[in-house]
Amino acid sequence: MPFAWAFGERMFYLLGVALILLGSIGLLVGTEQIARASAVGSGLVMAALVLVYALGVFARPPRDPAAAKVVSAD
């Protein structure tokens, strides 16, 4: 969650919540297998969210449609 507060990116909020939930499940259930599965699941969730972020799914649309136009160097 500190990254979400520092950078203000929506992806970090989702990632932080997902990792907190998975980590809490691993801690609260307490078995070794669940803890390992929770750790692996956290890594998979993180990799998936970073991939989705890199593909631009979390990109915010521009506020001004004219700002989205590419200005030519002519």
GIJO-V252656 format. One record per pair of residues at least 12 apart in sequence whose C-alpha atoms are under 8 Angstrom apart, sorted by the first residue. I is the first residue (numbers start at 1). GAP is how many residues later the second one is. Records with the same first field share a line. If there is no record, write none. Layout:
I->GAP / GAP
This chain:
1->12 / 15 / 16
4->12
10->48
11->38 / 42 / 47
15->30 / 31 / 34
18->24 / 27
19->23 / 26 / 27
22->16 / 17 / 19 / 20
23->12 / 15 / 16 / 19
25->13
26->12 / 13
